[in-house]
Amino acid sequence: MADETTEKAEKPIDTSVKARYWWAVLYQENMVDGWRDNIEELLQLPYAYCEHVADVDGKGEHRKDHVHVIIVFGNTTTYKTAMSVFKRLGEKALNKCERVIDIRHCYDYLIHDTDKCRKLGKHQYDPSERITGNGFDIGNYEQISTAEKQHMLKELTWFIMSEGYETINEFTQPALERFGEQYWEIMVSYSAFLVKYLNGNKMMREKAEMQKRSAWEEAMRERCRNNEADSHSGE
């Protein structure tokens, strides 16, 4: 996620996607008074944040102060819902909201603790500056529970059925774009299960095509019978 005002979204955000983890950039100057002391009550969800007050641009000039915030929902939810939660910290403070693809990467990015950040010379924030609350547990989030796996599998199944995909090749990329990289593990682990639904779509399409063709052939035969009857009646 970009942490500068000049780095807007590189591509339009797909607001139809759902995710359990979301993160955002907000500007402290527009956040509600006392947000640091009241963030637990304001968000009412597990959260982690870090205030970036020492960032500089390529020219060494100070960037506008901002804060990165991660929130965790109990189940996958929409972009609109995530936005509404972040806005509790300040209606005009929100600069950017995105789903989290890799929770560990985003958690590390809060303090610029990534290889890319170090290569770019980004300011390294102390781990103590990364604040968590409301039961935020990065260790648990890195492990997908059985219940969550079943929920994710159900989402993939409905996606196949609603979009009519017939092969794993045409299904994989759209699914990852729609739901995120964390669904890759589910797709691999339950590939045989998902293929059954893909094959089911193919069989339904082929059946519909056969019925359509049979109906067309029957219509042609009926037409021929009518033409033959007309020719006999004209004799």
TAFEN-V314970 format. One record per residue. RES is the residue in three letters. PSI is psi in whole degrees, 0 to 359 (none if undefined). Layout:
res,psi
RES,PSI
RES,PSI
//
This chain:
res,psi
MET,133
ALA,145
ASP,28
GLU,153
THR,335
THR,345
GLU,82
LYS,177
ALA,131
GLU,332
LYS,157
PRO,140
ILE,131
ASP,100
THR,356
SER,346
VAL,153
LYS,149
ALA,158
ARG,328
TYR,133
TRP,152
TRP,160
ALA,161
VAL,129
LEU,155
TYR,125
GLN,325
GLU,339
ASN,6
MET,157
VAL,150
ASP,137
GLY,20
TRP,326
ARG,320
ASP,337
ASN,12
ILE,326
GLU,314
GLU,326
LEU,315
LEU,319
GLN,29
LEU,157
PRO,139
TYR,161
ALA,140
TYR,162
CYS,133
GLU,125
HIS,102
VAL,5
ALA,18
ASP,145
VAL,158
ASP,188
GLY,341
LYS,4
GLY,11
GLU,145
HIS,131
ARG,159
LYS,132
ASP,141
HIS,172
VAL,137
HIS,130
VAL,132
ILE,137
ILE,152
VAL,123
PHE,161
GLY,327
ASN,173
THR,143
THR,174
THR,163
TYR,318
LYS,317
THR,317
ALA,317
MET,317
SER,327
VAL,313
PHE,324
LYS,348
ARG,338
LEU,351
GLY,113
GLU,322
LYS,4
ALA,335
LEU,125
ASN,321
LYS,140
CYS,132
GLU,154
ARG,152
VAL,125
ILE,316
ASP,105
ILE,322
ARG,317
HIS,314
CYS,320
TYR,317
ASP,324
TYR,333
LEU,324
ILE,16
HIS,33
ASP,57
THR,158
ASP,318
LYS,318
CYS,320
ARG,321
LYS,324
LEU,356
GLY,25
LYS,148
HIS,131
GLN,113
TYR,148
ASP,142
PRO,332
SER,343
GLU,352
ARG,111
ILE,133
THR,161
GLY,175
ASN,37
GLY,19
PHE,128
ASP,98
ILE,326
GLY,316
ASN,324
TYR,337
GLU,347
GLN,122
ILE,125
SER,163
THR,317
ALA,320
GLU,323
LYS,318
GLN,322
HIS,317
MET,321
LEU,321
LYS,320
GLU,317
LEU,321
THR,314
TRP,327
PHE,317
ILE,313
MET,319
SER,327
GLU,347
GLY,26
TYR,147
GLU,343
THR,155
ILE,330
ASN,316
GLU,342
PHE,324
THR,304
GLN,313
PRO,324
ALA,317
LEU,322
GLU,326
ARG,316
PHE,338
GLY,161
GLU,335
GLN,343
TYR,352
TRP,317
GLU,319
ILE,318
MET,323
VAL,313
SER,328
TYR,30
SER,318
ALA,321
PHE,314
LEU,324
VAL,327
LYS,320
TYR,325
LEU,315
ASN,326
GLY,319
ASN,319
LYS,317
MET,321
MET,320
ARG,315
GLU,321
LYS,317
ALA,320
GLU,320
MET,319
GLN,321
LYS,318
ARG,319
SER,319
ALA,321
TRP,316
GLU,319
GLU,323
ALA,322
MET,319
ARG,320
GLU,322
ARG,318
CYS,318
ARG,320
ASN,320
ASN,320
GLU,320
ALA,321
ASP,322
SER,323
HIS,324
SER,340
GLY,354
GLU,none
//
